[in-house]
């Protein structure tokens, strides 16, 4: 099973301030896939960040049928 994370820089649509968007997909549990989405926004000086969005969504894992040879 695997765990993948992506981090990218962008700007807030509402404030225009820089944000860091983190997305994580965790498939280490064979019965559940967990998606985590977090957005941190920097202040107007680009120094202090605050979390403006933090959401974790667990979902049942999709099981692929095994291929028969």
N, CA, C, O and CB atoms as a CASP TS submission, in Angstrom:
PFRMAT TS
TARGET T0000
AUTHOR 0000-0000-0000
METHOD Language model
MODEL 1
PARENT N/A
ATOM      1  N   UNK     1       0.843  -1.182   0.000  1.00  0.00           N
ATOM      2  CA  UNK     1       0.000   0.000   0.000  1.00  0.00           C
ATOM      3  C   UNK     1       0.889   1.246   0.000  1.00  0.00           C
ATOM      4  O   UNK     1       2.095   1.150   0.225  1.00  0.00           O
ATOM      5  CB  UNK     1      -0.959  -0.003   1.224  1.00  0.00           C
ATOM      6  N   UNK     2       0.300   2.398  -0.249  1.00  0.00           N
ATOM      7  CA  UNK     2       1.130   3.584  -0.444  1.00  0.00           C
ATOM      8  C   UNK     2       0.550   4.820   0.230  1.00  0.00           C
ATOM      9  O   UNK     2      -0.594   4.855   0.683  1.00  0.00           O
ATOM     10  CB  UNK     2       1.307   3.850  -1.918  1.00  0.00           C
ATOM     11  N   UNK     3       1.391   5.807   0.265  1.00  0.00           N
ATOM     12  CA  UNK     3       1.013   7.116   0.785  1.00  0.00           C
ATOM     13  C   UNK     3       1.639   8.147  -0.143  1.00  0.00           C
ATOM     14  O   UNK     3       2.848   8.124  -0.372  1.00  0.00           O
ATOM     15  CB  UNK     3       1.478   7.318   2.287  1.00  0.00           C
ATOM     16  N   UNK     4       0.818   9.056  -0.680  1.00  0.00           N
ATOM     17  CA  UNK     4       1.307  10.079  -1.601  1.00  0.00           C
ATOM     18  C   UNK     4       0.946  11.457  -1.071  1.00  0.00           C
ATOM     19  O   UNK     4      -0.134  11.668  -0.518  1.00  0.00           O
ATOM     20  CB  UNK     4       0.725   9.872  -3.018  1.00  0.00           C
ATOM     21  N   UNK     5       1.882  12.398  -1.254  1.00  0.00           N
ATOM     22  CA  UNK     5       1.637  13.767  -0.804  1.00  0.00           C
ATOM     23  C   UNK     5       2.086  14.730  -1.897  1.00  0.00           C
ATOM     24  O   UNK     5       3.134  14.543  -2.515  1.00  0.00           O
ATOM     25  CB  UNK     5       2.380  14.063   0.538  1.00  0.00           C
ATOM     26  N   UNK     6       1.277  15.759  -2.126  1.00  0.00           N
ATOM     27  CA  UNK     6       1.684  16.824  -3.040  1.00  0.00           C
ATOM     28  C   UNK     6       1.522  18.161  -2.330  1.00  0.00           C
ATOM     29  O   UNK     6       0.560  18.389  -1.597  1.00  0.00           O
ATOM     30  CB  UNK     6       0.848  16.787  -4.361  1.00  0.00           C
ATOM     31  N   UNK     7       2.498  19.039  -2.571  1.00  0.00           N
ATOM     32  CA  UNK     7       2.486  20.375  -1.981  1.00  0.00           C
ATOM     33  C   UNK     7       2.720  21.363  -3.105  1.00  0.00           C
ATOM     34  O   UNK     7       3.648  21.208  -3.899  1.00  0.00           O
ATOM     35  CB  UNK     7       3.566  20.526  -0.848  1.00  0.00           C
ATOM     36  N   UNK     8       1.869  22.389  -3.168  1.00  0.00           N
ATOM     37  CA  UNK     8       2.065  23.410  -4.202  1.00  0.00           C
ATOM     38  C   UNK     8       1.753  24.790  -3.628  1.00  0.00           C
ATOM     39  O   UNK     8       1.016  24.931  -2.652  1.00  0.00           O
ATOM     40  CB  UNK     8       1.172  23.121  -5.442  1.00  0.00           C
ATOM     41  N   UNK     9       2.332  25.788  -4.257  1.00  0.00           N
ATOM     42  CA  UNK     9       2.117  27.177  -3.865  1.00  0.00           C
ATOM     43  C   UNK     9       1.084  27.788  -4.806  1.00  0.00           C
ATOM     44  O   UNK     9       1.050  27.477  -5.997  1.00  0.00           O
ATOM     45  CB  UNK     9       3.456  27.989  -3.894  1.00  0.00           C
ATOM     46  N   UNK    10       0.249  28.655  -4.261  1.00  0.00           N
ATOM     47  CA  UNK    10      -0.776  29.319  -5.058  1.00  0.00           C
ATOM     48  C   UNK    10      -1.129  30.631  -4.370  1.00  0.00           C
ATOM     49  O   UNK    10      -0.400  31.105  -3.498  1.00  0.00           O
ATOM     50  CB  UNK    10      -2.043  28.411  -5.235  1.00  0.00           C
ATOM     51  N   UNK    11      -2.253  31.210  -4.773  1.00  0.00           N
ATOM     52  CA  UNK    11      -2.775  32.422  -4.139  1.00  0.00           C
ATOM     53  C   UNK    11      -4.251  32.216  -3.832  1.00  0.00           C
ATOM     54  O   UNK    11      -4.970  31.564  -4.590  1.00  0.00           O
ATOM     55  CB  UNK    11      -2.567  33.673  -5.049  1.00  0.00           C
ATOM     56  N   UNK    12      -4.688  32.773  -2.725  1.00  0.00           N
ATOM     57  CA  UNK    12      -6.083  32.675  -2.313  1.00  0.00           C
ATOM     58  C   UNK    12      -6.968  33.451  -3.284  1.00  0.00           C
ATOM     59  O   UNK    12      -6.663  34.586  -3.651  1.00  0.00           O
ATOM     60  CB  UNK    12      -6.267  33.200  -0.873  1.00  0.00           C
ATOM     61  N   UNK    13      -8.066  32.822  -3.692  1.00  0.00           N
ATOM     62  CA  UNK    13      -9.034  33.511  -4.551  1.00  0.00           C
ATOM     63  C   UNK    13      -9.710  34.661  -3.808  1.00  0.00           C
ATOM     64  O   UNK    13     -10.043  35.681  -4.413  1.00  0.00           O
ATOM     65  CB  UNK    13     -10.093  32.524  -5.063  1.00  0.00           C
ATOM     66  N   UNK    14      -9.912  34.501  -2.499  1.00  0.00           N
ATOM     67  CA  UNK    14     -10.616  35.521  -1.710  1.00  0.00           C
ATOM     68  C   UNK    14      -9.737  36.711  -1.352  1.00  0.00           C
ATOM     69  O   UNK    14     -10.147  37.863  -1.498  1.00  0.00           O
ATOM     70  CB  UNK    14     -11.157  34.905  -0.444  1.00  0.00           C
ATOM     71  N   UNK    15      -8.504  36.421  -0.876  1.00  0.00           N
ATOM     72  CA  UNK    15      -7.658  37.503  -0.355  1.00  0.00           C
ATOM     73  C   UNK    15      -6.495  37.862  -1.270  1.00  0.00           C
ATOM     74  O   UNK    15      -5.936  38.952  -1.148  1.00  0.00           O
ATOM     75  CB  UNK    15      -7.121  37.120   0.992  1.00  0.00           C
ATOM     76  N   UNK    16      -6.120  36.978  -2.177  1.00  0.00           N
ATOM     77  CA  UNK    16      -4.974  37.215  -3.043  1.00  0.00           C
ATOM     78  C   UNK    16      -3.641  36.944  -2.363  1.00  0.00           C
ATOM     79  O   UNK    16      -2.589  37.133  -2.973  1.00  0.00           O
ATOM     80  CB  UNK    16      -5.002  38.623  -3.539  1.00  0.00           C
ATOM     81  N   UNK    17      -3.670  36.500  -1.093  1.00  0.00           N
ATOM     82  CA  UNK    17      -2.443  36.212  -0.354  1.00  0.00           C
ATOM     83  C   UNK    17      -1.892  34.842  -0.760  1.00  0.00           C
ATOM     84  O   UNK    17      -2.646  33.977  -1.204  1.00  0.00           O
ATOM     85  CB  UNK    17      -2.701  36.261   1.173  1.00  0.00           C
ATOM     86  N   UNK    18      -0.575  34.646  -0.609  1.00  0.00           N
ATOM     87  CA  UNK    18       0.025  33.347  -0.947  1.00  0.00           C
ATOM     88  C   UNK    18      -0.483  32.244  -0.024  1.00  0.00           C
ATOM     89  O   UNK    18      -0.665  32.460   1.174  1.00  0.00           O
ATOM     90  CB  UNK    18       1.556  33.428  -0.868  1.00  0.00           C
ATOM     91  N   UNK    19      -0.709  31.066  -0.588  1.00  0.00           N
ATOM     92  CA  UNK    19      -1.133  29.901   0.179  1.00  0.00           C
ATOM     93  C   UNK    19      -0.284  28.696  -0.212  1.00  0.00           C
ATOM     94  O   UNK    19       0.261  28.624  -1.313  1.00  0.00           O
ATOM     95  CB  UNK    19      -2.637  29.607  -0.049  1.00  0.00           C
ATOM     96  N   UNK    20      -0.188  27.760   0.718  1.00  0.00           N
ATOM     97  CA  UNK    20       0.431  26.469   0.469  1.00  0.00           C
ATOM     98  C   UNK    20      -0.664  25.424   0.566  1.00  0.00           C
ATOM     99  O   UNK    20      -1.338  25.310   1.590  1.00  0.00           O
ATOM    100  CB  UNK    20       1.600  26.176   1.477  1.00  0.00           C
ATOM    101  N   UNK    21      -0.840  24.657  -0.512  1.00  0.00           N
ATOM    102  CA  UNK    21      -1.882  23.637  -0.565  1.00  0.00           C
ATOM    103  C   UNK    21      -1.218  22.272  -0.443  1.00  0.00           C
ATOM    104  O   UNK    21      -0.348  21.920  -1.240  1.00  0.00           O
ATOM    105  CB  UNK    21      -2.719  23.743  -1.884  1.00  0.00           C
ATOM    106  N   UNK    22      -1.635  21.512   0.555  1.00  0.00           N
ATOM    107  CA  UNK    22      -1.096  20.175   0.779  1.00  0.00           C
ATOM    108  C   UNK    22      -2.221  19.166   0.595  1.00  0.00           C
ATOM    109  O   UNK    22      -3.286  19.284   1.202  1.00  0.00           O
ATOM    110  CB  UNK    22      -0.458  20.052   2.199  1.00  0.00           C
ATOM    111  N   UNK    23      -1.968  18.168  -0.255  1.00  0.00           N
ATOM    112  CA  UNK    23      -2.928  17.083  -0.451  1.00  0.00           C
ATOM    113  C   UNK    23      -2.211  15.763  -0.187  1.00  0.00           C
ATOM    114  O   UNK    23      -1.102  15.531  -0.668  1.00  0.00           O
ATOM    115  CB  UNK    23      -3.544  17.116  -1.898  1.00  0.00           C
ATOM    116  N   UNK    24      -2.864  14.913   0.581  1.00  0.00           N
ATOM    117  CA  UNK    24      -2.265  13.631   0.938  1.00  0.00           C
ATOM    118  C   UNK    24      -3.288  12.522   0.740  1.00  0.00           C
ATOM    119  O   UNK    24      -4.446  12.654   1.137  1.00  0.00           O
ATOM    120  CB  UNK    24      -1.751  13.647   2.400  1.00  0.00           C
ATOM    121  N   UNK    25      -2.856  11.436   0.128  1.00  0.00           N
ATOM    122  CA  UNK    25      -3.680  10.247  -0.043  1.00  0.00           C
ATOM    123  C   UNK    25      -2.956   9.112   0.662  1.00  0.00           C
ATOM    124  O   UNK    25      -1.811   8.798   0.335  1.00  0.00           O
ATOM    125  CB  UNK    25      -3.937   9.919  -1.568  1.00  0.00           C
ATOM    126  N   UNK    26      -3.622   8.501   1.626  1.00  0.00           N
ATOM    127  CA  UNK    26      -3.022   7.436   2.416  1.00  0.00           C
ATOM    128  C   UNK    26      -3.774   6.137   2.139  1.00  0.00           C
ATOM    129  O   UNK    26      -4.955   6.000   2.460  1.00  0.00           O
ATOM    130  CB  UNK    26      -3.046   7.784   3.936  1.00  0.00           C
ATOM    131  N   UNK    27      -3.056   5.184   1.533  1.00  0.00           N
ATOM    132  CA  UNK    27      -3.646   3.882   1.222  1.00  0.00           C
ATOM    133  C   UNK    27      -2.964   2.763   2.013  1.00  0.00           C
ATOM    134  O   UNK    27      -2.956   1.615   1.567  1.00  0.00           O
ATOM    135  CB  UNK    27      -3.547   3.599  -0.284  1.00  0.00           C
ATOM    136  N   UNK    28      -2.396   3.077   3.173  1.00  0.00           N
ATOM    137  CA  UNK    28      -1.688   2.069   3.955  1.00  0.00           C
ATOM    138  C   UNK    28      -2.631   1.083   4.630  1.00  0.00           C
ATOM    139  O   UNK    28      -2.231  -0.042   4.929  1.00  0.00           O
ATOM    140  CB  UNK    28      -0.829   2.738   4.995  1.00  0.00           C
ATOM    141  N   UNK    29      -3.864   1.479   4.874  1.00  0.00           N
ATOM    142  CA  UNK    29      -4.874   0.588   5.443  1.00  0.00           C
ATOM    143  C   UNK    29      -5.598  -0.089   4.279  1.00  0.00           C
ATOM    144  O   UNK    29      -6.165   0.610   3.439  1.00  0.00           O
ATOM    145  CB  UNK    29      -5.884   1.373   6.373  1.00  0.00           C
ATOM    146  N   UNK    30      -5.602  -1.422   4.197  1.00  0.00           N
ATOM    147  CA  UNK    30      -6.232  -2.090   3.055  1.00  0.00           C
ATOM    148  C   UNK    30      -7.750  -1.906   2.986  1.00  0.00           C
ATOM    149  O   UNK    30      -8.351  -2.139   1.937  1.00  0.00           O
ATOM    150  CB  UNK    30      -5.920  -3.554   3.104  1.00  0.00           C
ATOM    151  N   UNK    31      -8.374  -1.492   4.086  1.00  0.00           N
ATOM    152  CA  UNK    31      -9.825  -1.328   4.103  1.00  0.00           C
ATOM    153  C   UNK    31     -10.289   0.114   3.966  1.00  0.00           C
ATOM    154  O   UNK    31     -11.482   0.366   3.795  1.00  0.00           O
ATOM    155  CB  UNK    31     -10.371  -1.893   5.360  1.00  0.00           C
ATOM    156  N   UNK    32      -9.357   1.065   4.039  1.00  0.00           N
ATOM    157  CA  UNK    32      -9.750   2.479   4.028  1.00  0.00           C
ATOM    158  C   UNK    32      -8.700   3.328   3.321  1.00  0.00           C
ATOM    159  O   UNK    32      -7.500   3.134   3.509  1.00  0.00           O
ATOM    160  CB  UNK    32      -9.963   2.991   5.463  1.00  0.00           C
ATOM    161  N   UNK    33      -9.162   4.265   2.511  1.00  0.00           N
ATOM    162  CA  UNK    33      -8.304   5.264   1.881  1.00  0.00           C
ATOM    163  C   UNK    33      -8.639   6.609   2.506  1.00  0.00           C
ATOM    164  O   UNK    33      -9.805   7.002   2.549  1.00  0.00           O
ATOM    165  CB  UNK    33      -8.493   5.295   0.316  1.00  0.00           C
ATOM    166  N   UNK    34      -7.625   7.316   2.991  1.00  0.00           N
ATOM    167  CA  UNK    34      -7.834   8.599   3.659  1.00  0.00           C
ATOM    168  C   UNK    34      -7.268   9.723   2.802  1.00  0.00           C
ATOM    169  O   UNK    34      -6.108   9.682   2.392  1.00  0.00           O
ATOM    170  CB  UNK    34      -7.181   8.605   5.062  1.00  0.00           C
ATOM    171  N   UNK    35      -8.106  10.735   2.535  1.00  0.00           N
ATOM    172  CA  UNK    35      -7.696  11.927   1.800  1.00  0.00           C
ATOM    173  C   UNK    35      -7.601  13.084   2.795  1.00  0.00           C
ATOM    174  O   UNK    35      -8.530  13.323   3.566  1.00  0.00           O
ATOM    175  CB  UNK    35      -8.701  12.258   0.635  1.00  0.00           C
ATOM    176  N   UNK    36      -6.478  13.797   2.775  1.00  0.00           N
ATOM    177  CA  UNK    36      -6.279  14.942   3.666  1.00  0.00           C
ATOM    178  C   UNK    36      -5.949  16.157   2.807  1.00  0.00           C
ATOM    179  O   UNK    36      -5.053  16.105   1.965  1.00  0.00           O
ATOM    180  CB  UNK    36      -5.140  14.664   4.715  1.00  0.00           C
ATOM    181  N   UNK    37      -6.675  17.251   3.023  1.00  0.00           N
ATOM    182  CA  UNK    37      -6.501  18.484   2.253  1.00  0.00           C
ATOM    183  C   UNK    37      -6.323  19.622   3.244  1.00  0.00           C
ATOM    184  O   UNK    37      -7.156  19.824   4.127  1.00  0.00           O
ATOM    185  CB  UNK    37      -7.721  18.751   1.293  1.00  0.00           C
ATOM    186  N   UNK    38      -5.215  20.374   3.090  1.00  0.00           N
ATOM    187  CA  UNK    38      -4.915  21.461   4.027  1.00  0.00           C
ATOM    188  C   UNK    38      -4.429  22.671   3.250  1.00  0.00           C
ATOM    189  O   UNK    38      -3.641  22.540   2.313  1.00  0.00           O
ATOM    190  CB  UNK    38      -3.854  21.022   5.076  1.00  0.00           C
ATOM    191  N   UNK    39      -4.900  23.849   3.640  1.00  0.00           N
ATOM    192  CA  UNK    39      -4.468  25.100   3.020  1.00  0.00           C
ATOM    193  C   UNK    39      -3.975  26.035   4.121  1.00  0.00           C
ATOM    194  O   UNK    39      -4.709  26.366   5.052  1.00  0.00           O
ATOM    195  CB  UNK    39      -5.628  25.761   2.196  1.00  0.00           C
ATOM    196  N   UNK    40      -2.709  26.455   3.992  1.00  0.00           N
ATOM    197  CA  UNK    40      -2.108  27.425   4.903  1.00  0.00           C
ATOM    198  C   UNK    40      -1.912  28.726   4.140  1.00  0.00           C
ATOM    199  O   UNK    40      -1.389  28.727   3.025  1.00  0.00           O
ATOM    200  CB  UNK    40      -0.752  26.902   5.488  1.00  0.00           C
ATOM    201  N   UNK    41      -2.335  29.841   4.747  1.00  0.00           N
ATOM    202  CA  UNK    41      -2.234  31.157   4.114  1.00  0.00           C
ATOM    203  C   UNK    41      -1.204  32.000   4.858  1.00  0.00           C
ATOM    204  O   UNK    41      -1.204  32.055   6.087  1.00  0.00           O
ATOM    205  CB  UNK    41      -3.614  31.872   4.092  1.00  0.00           C
ATOM    206  N   UNK    42      -0.325  32.659   4.097  1.00  0.00           N
ATOM    207  CA  UNK    42       0.654  33.571   4.692  1.00  0.00           C
ATOM    208  C   UNK    42       0.018  34.939   4.904  1.00  0.00           C
ATOM    209  O   UNK    42      -0.914  35.314   4.193  1.00  0.00           O
ATOM    210  CB  UNK    42       1.917  33.691   3.798  1.00  0.00           C
ATOM    211  N   UNK    43       0.526  35.680   5.884  1.00  0.00           N
ATOM    212  CA  UNK    43       0.009  37.025   6.105  1.00  0.00           C
ATOM    213  C   UNK    43       0.505  37.959   4.998  1.00  0.00           C
ATOM    214  O   UNK    43       1.239  37.537   4.104  1.00  0.00           O
ATOM    215  CB  UNK    43       0.434  37.555   7.500  1.00  0.00           C
ATOM    216  N   UNK    44       0.101  39.223   5.065  1.00  0.00           N
ATOM    217  CA  UNK    44       0.430  40.188   4.004  1.00  0.00           C
ATOM    218  C   UNK    44       1.931  40.439   3.873  1.00  0.00           C
ATOM    219  O   UNK    44       2.382  40.964   2.855  1.00  0.00           O
ATOM    220  CB  UNK    44      -0.276  41.502   4.267  1.00  0.00           C
ATOM    221  N   UNK    45       2.712  40.067   4.900  1.00  0.00           N
ATOM    222  CA  UNK    45       4.166  40.226   4.856  1.00  0.00           C
ATOM    223  C   UNK    45       4.858  38.940   4.406  1.00  0.00           C
ATOM    224  O   UNK    45       6.074  38.919   4.221  1.00  0.00           O
ATOM    225  CB  UNK    45       4.692  40.648   6.228  1.00  0.00           C
ATOM    226  N   UNK    46       4.072  37.857   4.228  1.00  0.00           N
ATOM    227  CA  UNK    46       4.635  36.579   3.813  1.00  0.00           C
ATOM    228  C   UNK    46       5.424  35.877   4.894  1.00  0.00           C
ATOM    229  O   UNK    46       6.306  35.072   4.593  1.00  0.00           O
ATOM    230  CB  UNK    46       5.504  36.779   2.635  1.00  0.00           C
ATOM    231  N   UNK    47       5.123  36.167   6.148  1.00  0.00           N
ATOM    232  CA  UNK    47       5.916  35.632   7.256  1.00  0.00           C
ATOM    233  C   UNK    47       5.154  34.576   8.055  1.00  0.00           C
ATOM    234  O   UNK    47       5.626  33.449   8.201  1.00  0.00           O
ATOM    235  CB  UNK    47       6.344  36.761   8.178  1.00  0.00           C
ATOM    236  N   UNK    48       4.001  34.930   8.564  1.00  0.00           N
ATOM    237  CA  UNK    48       3.258  34.048   9.464  1.00  0.00           C
ATOM    238  C   UNK    48       2.145  33.366   8.684  1.00  0.00           C
ATOM    239  O   UNK    48       1.390  34.008   7.953  1.00  0.00           O
ATOM    240  CB  UNK    48       2.680  34.837  10.675  1.00  0.00           C
ATOM    241  N   UNK    49       2.059  32.042   8.857  1.00  0.00           N
ATOM    242  CA  UNK    49       0.988  31.321   8.167  1.00  0.00           C
ATOM    243  C   UNK    49      -0.091  30.909   9.162  1.00  0.00           C
ATOM    244  O   UNK    49       0.169  30.722  10.351  1.00  0.00           O
ATOM    245  CB  UNK    49       1.548  30.079   7.434  1.00  0.00           C
ATOM    246  N   UNK    50      -1.297  30.774   8.649  1.00  0.00           N
ATOM    247  CA  UNK    50      -2.402  30.250   9.443  1.00  0.00           C
ATOM    248  C   UNK    50      -3.158  29.262   8.570  1.00  0.00           C
ATOM    249  O   UNK    50      -3.253  29.442   7.356  1.00  0.00           O
ATOM    250  CB  UNK    50      -3.344  31.398   9.961  1.00  0.00           C
ATOM    251  N   UNK    51      -3.692  28.228   9.186  1.00  0.00           N
ATOM    252  CA  UNK    51      -4.451  27.219   8.460  1.00  0.00           C
ATOM    253  C   UNK    51      -5.860  27.750   8.233  1.00  0.00           C
ATOM    254  O   UNK    51      -6.577  28.068   9.181  1.00  0.00           O
ATOM    255  CB  UNK    51      -4.479  25.864   9.235  1.00  0.00           C
ATOM    256  N   UNK    52      -6.249  27.841   6.956  1.00  0.00           N
ATOM    257  CA  UNK    52      -7.595  28.332   6.644  1.00  0.00           C
ATOM    258  C   UNK    52      -8.516  27.197   6.209  1.00  0.00           C
ATOM    259  O   UNK    52      -9.730  27.379   6.109  1.00  0.00           O
ATOM    260  CB  UNK    52      -7.530  29.399   5.549  1.00  0.00           C
ATOM    261  N   UNK    53      -7.934  26.022   5.950  1.00  0.00           N
ATOM    262  CA  UNK    53      -8.745  24.861   5.588  1.00  0.00           C
ATOM    263  C   UNK    53      -7.977  23.613   5.983  1.00  0.00           C
ATOM    264  O   UNK    53      -6.792  23.495   5.674  1.00  0.00           O
ATOM    265  CB  UNK    53      -9.090  24.852   4.060  1.00  0.00           C
ATOM    266  N   UNK    54      -8.630  22.683   6.660  1.00  0.00           N
ATOM    267  CA  UNK    54      -8.009  21.417   7.054  1.00  0.00           C
ATOM    268  C   UNK    54      -9.112  20.371   7.119  1.00  0.00           C
ATOM    269  O   UNK    54      -9.963  20.400   8.008  1.00  0.00           O
ATOM    270  CB  UNK    54      -7.254  21.541   8.435  1.00  0.00           C
ATOM    271  N   UNK    55      -9.086  19.448   6.168  1.00  0.00           N
ATOM    272  CA  UNK    55     -10.167  18.478   6.073  1.00  0.00           C
ATOM    273  C   UNK    55      -9.598  17.094   5.792  1.00  0.00           C
ATOM    274  O   UNK    55      -8.750  16.935   4.914  1.00  0.00           O
ATOM    275  CB  UNK    55     -11.170  18.883   4.977  1.00  0.00           C
ATOM    276  N   UNK    56     -10.058  16.100   6.529  1.00  0.00           N
ATOM    277  CA  UNK    56      -9.681  14.707   6.297  1.00  0.00           C
ATOM    278  C   UNK    56     -10.943  13.930   5.993  1.00  0.00           C
ATOM    279  O   UNK    56     -11.940  14.025   6.709  1.00  0.00           O
ATOM    280  CB  UNK    56      -8.926  14.099   7.524  1.00  0.00           C
ATOM    281  N   UNK    57     -10.884  13.151   4.909  1.00  0.00           N
ATOM    282  CA  UNK    57     -12.045  12.405   4.459  1.00  0.00           C
ATOM    283  C   UNK    57     -11.675  10.926   4.305  1.00  0.00           C
ATOM    284  O   UNK    57     -10.986  10.563   3.352  1.00  0.00           O
ATOM    285  CB  UNK    57     -12.584  12.983   3.126  1.00  0.00           C
ATOM    286  N   UNK    58     -12.124  10.065   5.233  1.00  0.00           N
ATOM    287  CA  UNK    58     -11.868   8.633   5.083  1.00  0.00           C
ATOM    288  C   UNK    58     -12.920   8.003   4.157  1.00  0.00           C
ATOM    289  O   UNK    58     -14.104   8.327   4.233  1.00  0.00           O
ATOM    290  CB  UNK    58     -11.871   7.930   6.470  1.00  0.00           C
ATOM    291  N   UNK    59     -12.470   7.113   3.299  1.00  0.00           N
ATOM    292  CA  UNK    59     -13.359   6.415   2.369  1.00  0.00           C
ATOM    293  C   UNK    59     -13.034   4.932   2.375  1.00  0.00           C
ATOM    294  O   UNK    59     -11.891   4.548   2.626  1.00  0.00           O
ATOM    295  CB  UNK    59     -13.232   6.994   0.937  1.00  0.00           C
ATOM    296  N   UNK    60     -14.028   4.093   2.101  1.00  0.00           N
ATOM    297  CA  UNK    60     -13.719   2.669   1.971  1.00  0.00           C
ATOM    298  C   UNK    60     -12.737   2.466   0.816  1.00  0.00           C
ATOM    299  O   UNK    60     -12.842   3.121  -0.221  1.00  0.00           O
ATOM    300  CB  UNK    60     -15.017   1.835   1.744  1.00  0.00           C
ATOM    301  N   UNK    61     -11.796   1.564   1.005  1.00  0.00           N
ATOM    302  CA  UNK    61     -10.812   1.289  -0.051  1.00  0.00           C
ATOM    303  C   UNK    61     -11.482   0.569  -1.205  1.00  0.00           C
ATOM    304  O   UNK    61     -12.378  -0.253  -1.009  1.00  0.00           O
ATOM    305  CB  UNK    61      -9.633   0.449   0.493  1.00  0.00           C
ATOM    306  N   UNK    62     -11.036   0.889  -2.408  1.00  0.00           N
ATOM    307  CA  UNK    62     -11.523   0.171  -3.584  1.00  0.00           C
ATOM    308  C   UNK    62     -10.615  -1.039  -3.789  1.00  0.00           C
ATOM    309  O   UNK    62      -9.392  -0.917  -3.860  1.00  0.00           O
ATOM    310  CB  UNK    62     -11.547   1.098  -4.865  1.00  0.00           C
ATOM    311  N   UNK    63     -11.225  -2.172  -3.881  1.00  0.00           N
ATOM    312  CA  UNK    63     -10.450  -3.400  -4.087  1.00  0.00           C
ATOM    313  C   UNK    63     -10.589  -3.823  -5.534  1.00  0.00           C
ATOM    314  O   UNK    63     -11.693  -4.015  -6.043  1.00  0.00           O
ATOM    315  CB  UNK    63     -10.920  -4.539  -3.130  1.00  0.00           C
ATOM    316  N   UNK    64      -9.446  -3.965  -6.187  1.00  0.00           N
ATOM    317  CA  UNK    64      -9.450  -4.447  -7.556  1.00  0.00           C
ATOM    318  C   UNK    64      -9.542  -5.954  -7.556  1.00  0.00           C
ATOM    319  O   UNK    64      -8.951  -6.632  -6.715  1.00  0.00           O
ATOM    320  CB  UNK    64      -8.199  -3.980  -8.312  1.00  0.00           C
ATOM    321  N   UNK    65     -10.281  -6.458  -8.496  1.00  0.00           N
ATOM    322  CA  UNK    65     -10.352  -7.904  -8.590  1.00  0.00           C
ATOM    323  C   UNK    65      -9.018  -8.430  -9.109  1.00  0.00           C
ATOM    324  O   UNK    65      -8.374  -7.791  -9.942  1.00  0.00           O
ATOM    325  CB  UNK    65     -11.523  -8.348  -9.508  1.00  0.00           C
ATOM    326  N   UNK    66      -8.612  -9.579  -8.623  1.00  0.00           N
ATOM    327  CA  UNK    66      -7.328 -10.129  -9.061  1.00  0.00           C
ATOM    328  C   UNK    66      -7.444 -10.651 -10.494  1.00  0.00           C
ATOM    329  O   UNK    66      -8.469 -11.202 -10.897  1.00  0.00           O
ATOM    330  CB  UNK    66      -6.862 -11.261  -8.107  1.00  0.00           C
ATOM    331  N   UNK    67      -6.362 -10.460 -11.246  1.00  0.00           N
ATOM    332  CA  UNK    67      -6.349 -10.911 -12.638  1.00  0.00           C
ATOM    333  C   UNK    67      -6.046 -12.405 -12.676  1.00  0.00           C
ATOM    334  O   UNK    67      -5.186 -12.906 -11.951  1.00  0.00           O
ATOM    335  CB  UNK    67      -5.305 -10.115 -13.477  1.00  0.00           C
ATOM    336  N   UNK    68      -6.762 -13.083 -13.522  1.00  0.00           N
ATOM    337  CA  UNK    68      -6.521 -14.525 -13.677  1.00  0.00           C
ATOM    338  C   UNK    68      -5.720 -14.739 -14.940  1.00  0.00           C
ATOM    339  O   UNK    68      -6.011 -14.156 -15.985  1.00  0.00           O
ATOM    340  CB  UNK    68      -7.858 -15.332 -13.724  1.00  0.00           C
ATOM    341  N   UNK    69      -4.707 -15.584 -14.835  1.00  0.00           N
ATOM    342  CA  UNK    69      -3.870 -15.870 -16.008  1.00  0.00           C
ATOM    343  C   UNK    69      -4.424 -16.988 -16.844  1.00  0.00           C
ATOM    344  O   UNK    69      -3.835 -17.347 -17.864  1.00  0.00           O
ATOM    345  CB  UNK    69      -2.469 -16.215 -15.585  1.00  0.00           C
TER
END
